[in-house]
Amino acid sequence: MFGAIAGDVIGSVYEFTGIKTIACPLFSRETTFTDDSVMTAAVAAALLEGRDYASVFREFGRRHPGRGYGSFFHTWLSDPSRGPYRSWGNGSAMRVSPVARAFETEARVLEEARRSAEVTHDHPEGIRGAEAVALAVFLALQGADKSEIKNRVASHSGYDLDASVDDIRPAYRFEESCHGSVPQSIICFLESSDFEHAVRLAISLGGDADTMACIAGAIAEAHYGGVPQAIAGPVRELLSPDLRDVLERYEARFPLTNR
C-alpha cells in the first residue's frame, strides 16, 4: 500500500509533463498526494473496517476534493444513487494494492480485487487491470521472482509483458486506460533494480505518471521489502492526518512480510 502512495506522491508533479528521463527530482515544493493515494487509502479503510467500497470511496473522495478525479468518477462521488459506469480506466488498478496483503490465497485476492473495481470500473478491462496489479503484488509478497510474476500475471491477464521500457518510451503518450497503462507500469517494475528505480522508470514513460508510478511502486514495495527511508519519511509528512492514520492502521494489521 505505502509503495503505491509513495509512487503517486513522487509522480504527482509529472502527470502532464511528458517527461522522458529517469533523471528527475523526487520531491519539489509542488509535490503532493493525488486521488490515487486517497482511493488507495479508501480501499485499505474498507478492508480494515469491513465496510462497502462505494460508501468509503465517496466518504474519502468528498473529504479530499480536487485531487485529480476523473470526470465520471467525480460525478459518481457526488451522487450516491449512481452505480458502476463501465469504466475501463486505470483508477481500478491504482487503488487495488491493499487487497494483496489482506488475504491469504490468490483466489481470494483476485476475488477482492474484482469487488474493489466493479463498484465503478465494471468494464472487463477495468477489472482486468485491478486483478493484474493485485496478483503481481500478492506474488511478490509470496516471494515469487520477477520471472514468475511476469509469467503468472501475463497468463492470468493476457497482457503482453515482453516489451522493454526502452521499446515503449519513445512513442508512449498519456494514456489512462487500464490496457494502455497497467502492463507498461508492470514492465517498469520488472526492469527495476530497486524501489526508487521502479518509480523513476514509470515516470520516464511520459504518461499518466502519478498512476503509473503508483502501480509500479505498489509491486516494488512488495518485491524489495519496503520503501527506502529517504523516500518514506518525506512522503509520510506530505499525507493528511486521516490518510496517515489509515496507513498506520493498515501496516499494523497487515505487516509487510514475504509469507
C-alpha positions in Angstrom: 0.0 0.0 0.0 2.7 2.5 1.0 4.6 1.9 -2.1 1.6 2.8 -4.2 1.2 6.1 -2.2 4.9 6.9 -2.5 4.8 6.4 -6.2 1.8 8.6 -6.5 3.3 11.4 -4.5 6.6 11.3 -6.4 4.8 11.2 -9.7 2.3 13.9 -8.9 4.2 16.8 -10.5 5.0 14.8 -13.7 1.5 13.7 -14.7 1.1 16.0 -17.7 4.8 16.9 -18.4 5.6 14.1 -20.9 9.0 13.6 -19.2 11.2 11.0 -20.8 14.0 10.6 -18.4 14.7 8.9 -15.1 16.9 11.9 -14.0 14.2 13.9 -12.3 13.9 15.3 -8.7 11.9 13.0 -6.4 10.4 15.9 -4.4 9.6 19.6 -5.1 7.5 22.3 -3.5 4.6 21.2 -5.6 4.8 17.5 -4.7 1.6 16.3 -3.1 -0.8 13.3 -2.9 -3.5 12.8 -5.6 -6.7 10.8 -6.0 -4.5 7.7 -6.3 -3.4 8.0 -2.7 -6.9 8.9 -1.5 -8.5 5.9 -3.1 -5.7 3.5 -2.1 -6.3 4.6 1.5 -10.1 4.2 0.9 -9.6 0.6 -0.1 -7.5 0.0 2.9 -10.1 1.6 5.2 -12.9 -0.5 3.7 -10.8 -3.6 4.4 -9.9 -2.6 7.9 -13.4 -1.6 8.9 -15.4 -4.2 7.0 -17.3 -1.6 5.1 -18.6 -1.5 1.5 -16.3 0.1 -1.1 -18.8 2.5 -2.6 -19.6 4.3 0.6 -15.9 4.5 1.7 -14.8 5.8 -1.7 -17.5 8.5 -1.5 -16.5 9.4 2.0 -12.8 9.8 1.2 -13.4 11.5 -2.1 -15.6 14.1 -0.6 -13.1 14.7 2.2 -10.4 15.3 -0.3 -11.9 17.2 -3.2 -9.9 18.5 -6.1 -7.3 15.7 -6.1 -7.5 14.9 -9.8 -10.5 12.7 -10.0 -11.7 11.8 -13.5 -14.9 13.4 -14.7 -17.1 10.3 -14.5 -15.7 9.3 -11.1 -16.2 12.9 -9.8 -19.9 12.7 -10.9 -20.2 9.3 -9.2 -18.8 10.7 -6.0 -21.4 13.3 -5.8 -24.4 11.1 -6.4 -25.0 8.1 -4.0 -27.7 6.7 -6.3 -25.2 6.1 -9.1 -23.9 2.6 -9.7 -20.9 1.4 -11.7 -20.4 3.2 -15.1 -18.5 0.6 -17.2 -15.1 2.4 -16.8 -12.0 0.8 -18.3 -9.8 3.5 -16.8 -6.7 2.8 -14.6 -8.4 4.0 -11.4 -9.3 0.5 -10.5 -5.7 -0.6 -10.8 -4.1 2.3 -8.9 -6.2 1.8 -5.8 -6.2 -2.0 -5.5 -2.9 -2.8 -3.9 -4.1 -3.0 -0.2 -6.1 -6.2 -1.0 -2.9 -8.2 -1.7 -1.8 -8.2 1.9 -5.3 -8.7 3.4 -6.0 -12.2 2.1 -4.1 -15.5 2.2 -4.9 -17.0 -1.1 -4.5 -16.0 -4.8 -8.2 -16.8 -5.5 -9.3 -14.6 -2.6 -7.1 -11.7 -3.6 -8.4 -11.9 -7.2 -12.0 -12.0 -5.9 -11.5 -9.0 -3.7 -9.7 -7.1 -6.5 -12.7 -7.6 -8.7 -15.0 -6.4 -5.9 -13.0 -3.3 -5.3 -13.0 -2.5 -9.0 -16.6 -3.2 -10.0 -18.3 -0.6 -7.9 -17.2 1.8 -10.6 -15.0 0.0 -13.1 -17.2 -2.9 -14.1 -15.9 -3.0 -17.7 -13.9 -6.1 -18.2 -10.8 -4.0 -18.9 -11.2 -2.2 -15.6 -11.5 -5.5 -13.7 -8.6 -7.0 -15.6 -6.3 -4.1 -14.6 -7.2 -4.4 -11.0 -6.7 -8.1 -10.9 -3.3 -7.9 -12.7 -1.9 -5.4 -10.2 -3.3 -7.3 -7.1 -1.9 -10.5 -8.4 1.5 -9.0 -9.0 1.7 -7.6 -5.5 0.4 -10.9 -4.0 3.0 -12.9 -5.8 5.8 -10.6 -4.8 4.7 -10.9 -1.2 4.8 -14.7 -1.6 8.5 -14.4 -2.6 8.0 -15.1 -6.3 10.8 -13.9 -8.5 10.3 -11.5 -11.4 10.2 -14.2 -14.0 7.3 -16.0 -12.2 5.5 -12.7 -11.5 5.8 -11.8 -15.2 4.6 -15.2 -16.4 1.7 -15.6 -14.0 0.4 -12.1 -14.5 0.7 -12.4 -18.3 -1.1 -15.7 -18.2 -4.0 -14.5 -16.0 -4.5 -11.1 -17.6 -3.4 -11.7 -21.2 -1.2 -8.6 -21.0 1.9 -8.6 -23.2 4.8 -8.0 -20.8 7.6 -8.8 -23.2 8.5 -5.2 -24.3 11.2 -3.3 -22.6 10.9 0.2 -21.2 13.3 1.5 -23.9 11.0 -0.1 -26.5 7.9 1.6 -25.0 9.2 5.1 -24.1 9.8 6.8 -27.4 6.2 6.6 -28.8 4.4 6.4 -25.5 1.9 9.2 -24.6 -0.5 9.9 -21.8 -3.0 7.0 -21.6 -5.4 6.5 -18.7 -7.0 3.2 -19.8 -6.0 0.0 -18.0 -4.8 -1.8 -21.1 -2.8 1.3 -22.1 -1.0 1.9 -18.8 -1.2 -1.2 -16.5 1.1 -3.6 -18.4 3.5 -0.7 -19.1 3.7 0.0 -15.3 4.3 -3.7 -14.5 7.1 -3.7 -17.0 8.7 -0.8 -15.2 8.7 -2.9 -12.1 10.1 -5.9 -13.9 13.0 -3.9 -15.2 13.8 -2.1 -12.0 16.8 -2.6 -9.7 15.2 -1.2 -6.6 12.1 0.7 -5.4 13.3 4.1 -6.5 14.3 2.8 -9.9 10.8 1.3 -10.5 9.2 4.6 -9.7 11.6 6.6 -11.9 11.1 4.2 -14.8 7.3 4.6 -14.6 7.6 8.4 -14.6 10.1 8.3 -17.5 7.5 6.9 -19.9 5.9 10.3 -20.1 2.4 9.2 -19.5 0.0 9.2 -16.5 3.0 9.5 -14.3 1.4 9.5 -10.8 -0.8 6.5 -11.5 1.9 4.5 -13.3 4.4 5.2 -10.5 1.7 4.2 -8.0 1.2 0.9 -9.7 4.9 0.2 -10.2 5.6 1.3 -6.6 3.0 -1.0 -5.2 4.6 -4.0 -6.7 8.2 -2.8 -6.0 7.4 -2.3 -2.3 6.3 -5.9 -2.0 9.2 -7.3 -4.0 12.0 -5.2 -2.5 10.7 -5.3 1.1 9.6 -1.8 1.7 10.1 1.8 0.8 13.5 3.4 1.5 13.5 5.7 4.4 14.8 8.6 2.3 11.5 8.4 0.4 9.2 7.1 3.1 9.9 10.0 5.5 9.1 12.9 3.2 6.0 11.0 1.8 4.5 10.4 5.2 5.0 14.1 6.0 3.0 15.1 2.9 0.0 13.0 3.8 -3.0 14.4 5.5 -3.6 13.1 9.1 -6.5 10.9 8.1 -4.6 9.2 5.3 -1.6 8.7 7.6 -3.9 7.2 10.2 -5.3 4.6 7.7 -1.8 3.8 6.5 -0.5 3.2 10.1 -3.5 1.0 11.0 -3.1 -1.0 7.8 0.6 -1.6 8.3 -0.1 -2.6 11.9 -2.7 -5.1 10.9 -1.1 -6.4 7.7 2.7 -6.2 8.2 4.8 -6.2 5.0 6.4 -9.7 5.1 7.1 -12.3 2.5 4.9 -15.2 3.6 
